[in-house]
Amino acid sequence: MTPVIRTTALSKRYRQRLALDDCTVTVPAGRIAGLVGPNGAGKSTLLGLVCGMIAPTGGSIEVLGHRPADSAEQLARVGFVAQDAPVYTRLTVGDHLRLGARLNQRWNAELAERRIRQRGLDPAQKAGSLSGGQRAQLALTVAAAKRGDLLVLDEPVAALDPLARRGFMRDLLEFVDELNVSVVLSSHLLGDLEQVCDHLIVLADGRVQLAGDVADLLAVHHRVTGPAAQQPLPPGAELIHAEQARGETTMVVRGSGPVPGGAPVDLEELTLAYLTRATDVGPAAMTGAHR
Ligand SMILES: Nc1ncnc2c1ncn2[C@@H]1O[C@H](COP(=O)(O)OP(=O)(O)OP(=O)(O)O)[C@@H](O)[C@H]1O
């Protein structure tokens, strides 16, 4: 099956600033892929490249087997919700659905109207007076009703309260089931991503730190805890990050074989280990101590 996203040595430079550097990732079809990284890591840049809103300055990118935004048909296959869920403030909720129906040949009116009803949105209300959560729900509805093959969501839940976030994530899972759509979403909220994502891309400083299916990544990473002084690295394992607290060292290590004393890590711990390694000088020094 054609991957939904395939990039090879992809890069994007804005004048002096290299926002994305040598990015090679493959996201298989049918996944909910989480894109995480600190502010300025290059997440929106990568999503902009996926949607064809910006062009690469190096390398290549294919989305659903084609160049992004290559044709009207290709555009119709990708639904995009930009950061802060922009809507047309002067149009009503109902106007958004009518506009969606006009602009998208594959528009699913039944789904759009059902979701608006279920989320308690008033079709007559101006979008400019919706709350942040309601705006996000409207933007997700419009993107999903396009009936594309890929939904791209740039920090869709940043403005939502915890309850609304949970509702949004649940909706996303429903869409994936109902519409058979692949999803890429960026977020800083690792706990939320952990609930829904089965694929992960970790970016820091424009470079991919870790990428793959979550189950595969969790299978080869382990937590090893022991006395602080000179805790040896298990044979065949690579140290990703080590931390010392209360006289104990906790290491996150990568090793495809059995790691003696290794315990499972969760997605949040794994992501933080790679992000800390990429952005901190501390772990690099500690890495040396443990090799
Ligand atoms: N249009 C632009 N012109 C110049 N520099 C840009 C432009 N867009 C992004 N950048 C720079 O590229 C880098 C990556 O930005 P990007 O918005 O992709 O990061 P991000 O991971 O989405 O960040 P955040 O989590 O804060 O939204 C940043 O240093 C940013 O300042």
The ligand as a Gaussian input file, in Angstrom:
#p B3LYP/6-31G(d) Opt

LIG

0 1
 N        7.799000      32.028000       7.074000
 C        8.908000      31.907000       7.809000
 N        9.954000      32.733000       7.620000
 C       11.090000      32.621000       8.342000
 N       11.285000      31.685000       9.308000
 C       10.271000      30.833000       9.549000
 C        9.039000      30.904000       8.818000
 N        8.213000      29.924000       9.284000
 C        8.904000      29.284000      10.251000
 N       10.135000      29.830000      10.413000
 C       11.172000      29.381000      11.348000
 O       11.383000      28.001000      11.124000
 C       11.562000      27.315000      12.347000
 C       10.525000      26.203000      12.468000
 O        9.259000      26.803000      12.613000
 P        7.911000      25.950000      12.714000
 O        6.781000      26.923000      12.769000
 O        7.901000      24.930000      11.648000
 O        8.118000      25.240000      14.138000
 P        7.055000      24.456000      15.037000
 O        7.714000      23.195000      15.465000
 O        5.756000      24.336000      14.332000
 O        6.923000      25.438000      16.286000
 P        5.711000      25.683000      17.314000
 O        5.611000      24.471000      18.188000
 O        6.184000      26.873000      18.085000
 O        4.465000      25.965000      16.516000
 C       11.445000      28.368000      13.448000
 O       12.755000      28.766000      13.802000
 C       10.709000      29.491000      12.789000
 O       11.084000      30.732000      13.345000

